[in-house]
Amino acid sequence: MDITLALGGGGAKGNAHIGVLRRLEKEGYKIRSVAGTSYGGLVAVLYAIGYSPNEIQAIFESTDQAHLYGRAPQDGPSLLGMAGVRKMLDNAVGEKTFADANIPCAVTAVDINSGREVFLTEGKLKDAVLATIALPGIFPVQRLNGWDLVDGGVLNPVPVTAARMLSPNLPIVAVVLNDPIDIPVRGYSIPIPGIFPKSITDRLARISLAQSLDIFLRSVDVSSRTLSHLRLEIDKPEVIVRPKVHHLSLLDQVVVAEVAQLGEDALEEVLPQIKRAVAWRARLGRKIFGKN
């Protein structure tokens, strides 16, 4: 009952990954490796170093979502900062590296200089997470190992290729958070860090900058869902899980438990597919190694 996971990006929608992990464990599946992009990369790292789904949920529930995107002195040019995210990672991950993971793990990012996808499998986990979630223009570019890295979803919203690299002989369960291409695009609101009075934040939300951000993020949404659709057609994971998180936006403040439950519900729907994929892989393995 061994599988590998590819956890897609989606901002606040990514809390659904918690429910997927929890239900897989309840069903007795052994997650032998995990790859993640963007928020999926964050969840992948936490799971790989030994946090249970319930513990990951507790970490996210204890995080002040209103202050996640405040700016810090080390943040480069960007609309929002990483102060709250960095604090959460300092507490949950600290100075651990990929070598400290209990199972193989990879997160993806994109080097904006070469235009190439980068698989991060070495070094500090905290640095890798900050790179994979760096939505271009919204969050600061992360400079790492000579690369200028941004969100891995720019080229690969669901890292099936990375999961296959980690465990070539296992069925891949891909968790897709992008909206299907036939669903209308939702509008976005700017998450002003909670350091201003409400009267000021209300005015900021109405200015042209917020309206420009809405247009930009909707454009990112359109390209991301199309790219995700095409990549899944090419990369062909054995099972696709689609939590019903289409009512959520990337930067929404959410009730973590409710979104996690949507992941459990979606996993329930594909359990027969996972069972068939595991059985098929087992038969293939026996055939390759000459066993009956």
N, C-alpha and C positions, 0 to 999 in steps of 0.2 A: 504493500500500500504506500509506496514511495512516490513522491511527486516533487516538482520544482515550481516556484511561483514567479510570475512577472507582474509586478504591481505598478499600475499606471499612475500618471499624474492627474491632478484635478483640484489642487488646493484643498479647501474645506471639505470637498467631497471625499477626500482621502481617508476620512475617519471610517468609511465603509470597509476599508481593508481590515480593520480590527475585527469586525464581525465575520468576515471571510476566514480569517485565521482561526478564530474561536470555533466556528462550525466545523472546519476541517479537522481540528484537533478532536472535537467531540465525536466525529465520525471515524476516528482512528487512523487518519492519514498522517504519514511522516513527511514533513517538509524538509527535504535534504539540502536545499539551497534556495536562495531568494535573491531576485534582482528587482531594483526599483528605480523609478524615474520621478523626480520632483517630490511631491508629498509621499508617493509610494516609496521613494528612496529613504525618506525619514523612517517610515514604518518598517521597511526592510532592515535597516540598520539596528533599530531597537529590538526587533525580533531575533536577529542573528546573534546579538550579544547576550541573549538569554531572557529578555523580558517576555512574560506571558501576555497574551492578548488582554487580559484583565488589567495587568500592570501598565501596559501601553495606554489603555483607556484612562486609567487613573492619572497618568502623567499629563495627558492632554486635558483632562477635566480640571486639573489643578493649575493649568496655565491660564494666565489672564489674557484672553483673546483680544481685549481692547488695547493692550499695550504690546502686542506681538511685533508691530511694525514701526516702532519708534526708532529714531536714528541714533547712531553711536559715532564717536570720533573716527573710528576706523572704516566706516561705511563710505564708499566712493560715490560718484555721481549716480543718483537714482531718485525716483519719486518718494519711495518709502525705504525704511532701513531694516536692519536685522537685529536690533538690540534685544527684543523679547525672545526671538528665536534662539539667538546665541546664548542667552541666559538659560533657557530650557535645555539646550544641548550641553552646557557646562555642567548642569546638575545631573542629567540623565546619562550622558555619554562620557563626559570628562575628557581625558587624554587617551582613551582607548583607541587602538588601531584595528585595521582589518585582521591582523594576526590574532587579536583577542576574541574574534567571533567564534561562536560554537559551530556554525555551519558556513559553507562558502556563501559569500555575499558580494554583490556588485551594484554600484549605482552609476547612472549615466549622466553625462553633461555634454556640452558642446563648446568647443574652442572657437570663439568668434573671429580669431585671426586666420586660422586654417579652414574654418567651416566644417570641421570634422567632428563626428561623435567620439567621445572619450569614455572608455569603461574604467571606472575608478575601483580598484581592487586592492590597493596598498595605501599605507599612510594613515593619517589620523581620520577617524570616522567623522568627527565634527566638521573638518574641512570639506570632506566629500559631500556631506549633507547640505552645507551652505552653498556649495557649487550647484548641486542638482536642483535646488529650489530657486535659483536666482533668475526669476522671470525677467527677461530683458527689459530694461528701462524702468521697471517697477522696483526691482531689488538690485543692489550693487553687484557688478561683476566680481567674481572671486578669482584672484590670481594664485595659481597653484602649479608647481612643477614646470614653470615656464609657459603655462597656458593661461588664457583669459577666459574663464568658464562661465557659462550661463546655463539655464534650465535645460535638462536633457530632453524635455518634451518638444523643444524646437525642431529636432530631427526625428525623435522616436518617442511618441507619447506612451507607448506600452512596450517595455524592453524585453520582448520575446527573444531577440538575438542574444542578449546578455544572459538570460536564463538558460538558453540552450548551450552557451559557452560553458556555464558552470556545471551543468549536468546533461551531457549530450544524450544519454540513454534513458532519461526519465521523461514522462509526459509533463507537458507544461500547462499549468492552469494560469490563464492570463486574466487579470482583473482590469476591466476597461471602465473608466469613469467619464470619458468624453461622451457628450450627447450623440445619439445617432444623427446622421446627416439630414434626416427628414423632419427634425424637431426645430421649431422657430428659435432664433437666438434671443436670449434674455439680455436685459440691460444690466449694467453694473453700477455700483455706488462706490465712492472712494472711502476707504476705511481710515478716517482721520485718527491718528493716535490720540488716546484719551487724556490729553494734557491741556486741552483748551475748554473753556466754558461752552455749554450747548449753543448759546447764541452765536458764537463764532463759528463753530463747526457747521451749524445750519447754513450760515452764509457761504462758507467754503464749499459746501456741497452743491451750491447753485452756480458757482462761477464757471467760466469757460474751461478752466483746467480740468474740473471734474467731468464736464461734458466731453472733453477731448479724451480723457481716460476711458470713459464709457465706450467711445467709438473704437479706441485702440484695443481694449480688451475683447470687445465683440468680434473684432477682426481676427484677433489671436484665436478666439474660440472657433470661428469658422474654419480657419486653416488647420487648427489642431484636430478637429473632428474629422476633417477630410483626410489629413495625413494619417491619422489613426486607422481609419477605414482601409486605406491603401496598404499600410504596413501590415495589418492583420491578414489581408488577402495574400500578401507575399510571404510573410513569416509563418503563418499557419500554426498557431498553438493548438494543442489537442482539445482544449476546453476554453471557452470564453465565458467569463462571468460579468454580467452587466447590472450592478446595483442601480436601483431606480432613484438616482440622485439628481435628476435633470432639473429639479426646481431650485437647486443650489448654485451659487456662483463661487468663483475661485476664492474670493477674499471674504466670504460671509462669516459672521459669528454664528456658531451652531451649537445645538445640544449634542454633545459627542455621542452619548448613549443612543440617541435616536438615529443618528446617521450610521452608527455601528450596526444597529439592528437591521438596517436596509441591506448591509452586506451579508448578514446571516440569511435574510430572506432570499437574496439572489443566489447564494450558494445552494440553498435548499432546492432550487429549481433545476440545477445542473448536476446534482448528485449522480443520477443515472449515467450521464456522460462521463463523469470522472471515473466511475466504476468500470465502464467499458474501456476507457483509455488505459487505465492501469492494467486491466486484464490483457489487452492487446499487446502492450509493451512487454508484459511477462511472457506471453506466447512467443513474441519475436525474439526475446532473449534466449529462450529455450531452443528455438530453432537455430539461432546463430551458433550457440555453443554445443549443438548436437545432443540436446537433452530432450527426452520425451515428456 
